[in-house]
């Protein structure tokens, strides 16, 4: 039930973005939405700006990001993992969804995404002193 509500919320957000691209998707996330739904919406908005996603691409990416969100949250909040282990596991989550994402993005957008992910990893490693 909770998953269905999150799915419907993200779908509504994506449809509303289709009809009014001047408003931020993040601003449209209802306050009662789960943290995972909010995280997925924020990530979608960030990717939309970075990669200049079309409305159709946003609709296709939303369920992928929604599925990733709880996995990523669980990894980030797992205090038994070292920072290096967290980075490895986060990378594995991204690799798991990578074929779907690659099929949605243009080759140029996909390359930009890969570069952005590599940059984030380097910054995280630098920040943690690894």
Protein Blocks (a to p, Z undefined) as FASTA:
>chain_A
ZZmmmmmmmmmmmmmmmmmmmbcfklmpcfkbcfklmmmmmmmmmmmmmnopafklmmmm
mmmmmmmmmmmmmmmmmmkbcfklmmmmmmmmmmmmmmmmmmmpcfklmmmmmmmmmmmm
mmmmmmnoZZ
